[in-house]
Every structure is written in structure tokens, then in C-alpha cells.
Amino acid sequence: MLPLDDATAELLLRFPRYFDAVHYATDRDSGHWEEGRKLNASSIGTVLAGLVALRGLLRARPVLAAREGAALVDPLLEQGRAALGALLPDESRGNADPRLDRGADAALLFLLHPLRIVTGEMADVIVERIGRELLGPHGIRRYRGDSYWCADYKRNFDASVRTAGFGADLADRDATLLPGTEAQWCLFDPVLSCWHGWPLPRHARAAPPRAPGLALEPRARADHRRGRRARRGSVPRGLVDAGLARAAAPGGQRQHAAALDAGLPGLRIGRPAPDRGLREGAVKSVRRLANEA
């Protein structure tokens, strides 16, 4: 961990000056997947989360507020929120080349967790849409039409081509994609698992155990902020239930998710062996599917 000395403070306050110089809220970049340059909601949201954290530091250490770059933070936050609000729930739209426009993109999940810069109803819409459009029997696609590691990828491209990358020119790679054969990735499962577990109210009851598998089932939670029942979208069963079903004590679900977020073991509740929570549920589900395949 960096000590918050003068050198570190100077380093941190270079970031708002840089984001201001590149006009980050309108800057077209290659996005999480390092492909065609466009305005990406996932990129804007990532910068926005960093600026929110930096603003928290400035409020905790008022002496830093007088330094160069500190005055840029609030205006940059306003610009980022406006740009992000104009794009969500899409990843990108309004591009000169309509082929760059994109609706559902799994990169948006990182704005929900771990960044938590998108919450509430908009987060629900993003999760539901990704579950409906990108979830497959083996994992989650990055986006529809993604040719990276699609079917027969190693057969179509030798190692020299695969390791060199394609940059912004994806035409040759896209030409090998058969509809519906996009790669499905497991890296998004823990993100969804943490998101579904985190916002449960302290006094919520644990969900009853469900049969494992990948069938979709809507998960509901009591949303006391809006005073009504709200949908959390769809999530593969078995990936979250193993941990949450045992966090039965009042506040257990939130403590369980917070412990995992902090890199600590899950709760030990009424089990002879350590309860590894969400991670254990995910691992068991993957092993069970492998044995059944």
C-alpha cells in the first residue's frame, strides 16, 4: 500500500488532469476487449468510479483540496455521469459506423461489481438483458457477434496470428464466426454472484435450497428503498445458492458478501467444515457440470 505522502498525493492528482486533457467523457477508446475504437459506457464508468474514490480522499484530507488537479474532480464527475446516463443500458451507440454500436456487453457487469458505480433499476436492466441475450449453456458471451475464440479458433488461426492480435481490423476474424458459436466465458459468474448477494437487506431470509443446474430462474429481493418487490434478473442456479442459503442469521447475507468482497472466507454457519460460501457453490456447480458432460 502506498503511503499518502506528498509524492503519492501528487501522483493521484495527475489523474484528473489527464482525464480532463483527453476529454474522457467523449473519448473513443478500444474498450475492455481492445477492439474497435468507440465511446464505451464501461470505459467511462471505470474512470467515473476512480474519480468518486478520489473525491472521497479529498473530502477525508481537506489539505489536498488546494493542490493542482483537485478542483477538476467535481466537473469531471458531472461530465462522466451525463455521458454514462446517455449511453446506458447500452455499451455504445450513435457511432458513425453502425457496426460499432452495441447493446448488451458483459463488460458492463464490472460497473455493478466491483466498481458499484451503477445500481438500482439500471443495474437490474443490465443484468436482465445480459442474462437474456448473452447467457449460454456454458457461460456468458462477451457480446453477440464476438469472434474472439469462437468455434474452430485454433484451427482457423495459427499461434503467430492469435498472439499478434487483430487490433481494430476484425474483418478477417469475424468472417470465421458462425452464428451462435461465440465463446462463452466463466469469468463473469463470480461477478454476478457477488452482485446478487451484496444488496440483500440485513433482515432478509435466506432463499431455500434449489436444485443445481443452469436453468434460469428470476431472483427476487425485498427492495425497501422503493417499497416494493424488485427483480434482480436471472442468474444460473447453484452459483450463488450454496453460500447464501447458509447465511441464515439476521444480516448474514450482507456479512457473507462483504467478507468475500474483502477477500476473507465466507461465514461459518452450522457446518462442521468451513463454509466457503459463494466460491464453494460455484466450484461445485462447475465440477458437477463437468461430470455430467
Secondary structure, 3 states (H helix, E strand, C coil): CCCCCHHHHHHHCHHHHHHHHCCCCCCCECCCCCCCCECCHHHHHHHHHHHHHHHHHHHHCHHHHHCCCHHHHHHHHHHHHHHHHHHCCCCECCCCCHHHCECCCHHHHHHHCCCCCCCHHHHHHHHHHHHHHCECCCCECCCCCCCCCCCCHHHHCCHHHHHHCCCCCCHHHHCCCCCCCCCCECCCHHHHHHHHHCCCCCCCCCCCCCCCCCCEEEEEEEECCCCEEEEEEEEECCCCHHHHCCCCCCCHHHHHHHHHHCCCCCCCCCCCCCCCHHHHHHHHHHHHHHHHC
